């Protein structure tokens, strides 16, 4: 996509920005995951740790979005200039992919069934199934269905991929 209308003060994300954001995510995640061990907490409650993880992830996302929106404002505006056109194109490819996904899922289900393999559900899914709190479910829904997709597209595709694409080939940048 060609980015037009950038002033001389605006820049495009480069490789150093992409690697910086990636390392920030990794280091922040390591700090949050090791917090219970550092504070010598006894076997933490799953609900408490899940809420802490949601809170910490939200803070990290807000920090990254603030950085991106303040440093690359014009670039972000150019990315979001024609969102409906890209939405329709994405929806078209998604609908084309659904039959393939259905076939692969059905095939893997029958393979797992024949070898008597039942995957364990993730702990967080069990937690959500057990919760009675409307507010917790609303927060989870809002963060996972609205905030996460927008911030993921902006952070990973808009910034990290754009920076890696300048240094590496497109297929390698996607990986």
PEBELQUI-V555906 format. One record per residue. OMEGA is omega in degrees with one decimal (999 if undefined). NEAR is the number of other ideal C-beta (glycine too) atoms within 8 Angstrom. Layout:
((OMEGA NEAR) (OMEGA NEAR))
This chain:
((179.7 3) (179.7 3) (-179.6 8) (171.8 5) (176.6 6) (177.6 10) (-177.6 6) (178.6 3) (-179.0 3) (178.8 10) (172.9 8) (176.5 9) (-179.9 12) (-175.9 9) (-178.8 9) (176.9 7) (-179.7 10) (179.7 15) (177.7 9) (178.3 8) (179.1 12) (179.2 9) (176.3 8) (179.5 10) (-179.0 10) (-177.4 8) (178.6 8) (179.5 10) (177.8 9) (178.6 8) (-179.2 8) (-177.6 10) (-179.7 6) (-177.0 8) (-179.8 9) (179.2 8) (-179.3 7) (-179.2 6) (179.0 6) (178.0 5) (174.4 7) (180.0 4) (-172.9 3) (177.5 8) (-177.9 5) (179.5 8) (179.6 8) (179.9 8) (177.9 10) (178.2 10) (177.4 9) (178.3 10) (177.9 9) (179.8 11) (-178.7 8) (178.1 10) (178.5 9) (177.9 10) (179.3 8) (179.2 12) (178.7 12) (177.5 8) (179.5 8) (178.2 13) (177.0 11) (178.9 8) (-177.2 8) (-176.5 13) (177.6 9) (-176.5 6) (-174.4 7) (-174.6 12) (-177.9 9) (178.3 10) (179.7 14) (178.0 12) (177.8 8) (178.0 11) (-175.5 9) (-174.4 6) (-178.7 6) (-174.8 5) (-177.0 7) (177.9 6) (179.4 7) (177.1 8) (179.3 8) (178.4 8) (177.7 8) (177.8 8) (178.5 8) (-179.5 8) (176.4 8) (179.4 8) (174.9 7) (-176.9 7) (-176.2 8) (178.3 8) (177.7 7) (178.7 7) (179.1 8) (-178.9 8) (-179.0 8) (179.3 8) (178.5 8) (179.3 8) (-179.3 8) (176.7 8) (-178.8 8) (175.8 8) (178.8 8) (180.0 10) (-178.9 8) (179.4 6) (178.4 6) (177.7 5) (176.5 6) (-178.7 5) (177.4 5) (175.8 4) (179.3 6) (-177.3 6) (-178.1 7) (177.6 7) (177.2 8) (178.0 9) (-179.8 11) (178.7 9) (-178.8 6) (-173.7 6) (176.7 9) (-174.0 3) (176.0 6) (-177.2 5) (177.5 6) (179.1 9) (177.9 10) (178.7 8) (179.6 9) (179.2 10) (-177.8 8) (-178.6 9) (-174.9 12) (-176.0 8) (-178.3 7) (-175.7 8) (-175.5 10) (-179.9 10) (179.9 8) (-177.6 8) (178.1 11) (178.9 9) (-178.1 9) (-176.5 13) (-172.2 14) (-177.9 9) (-177.1 10) (-173.7 13) (-173.8 15) (-179.8 12) (179.5 12) (178.5 12) (179.7 15) (-177.9 12) (178.8 9) (-176.6 7) (-175.3 6) (176.6 6) (-177.6 5) (179.2 6) (179.1 6) (177.7 8) (179.2 10) (-178.8 6) (999 4))
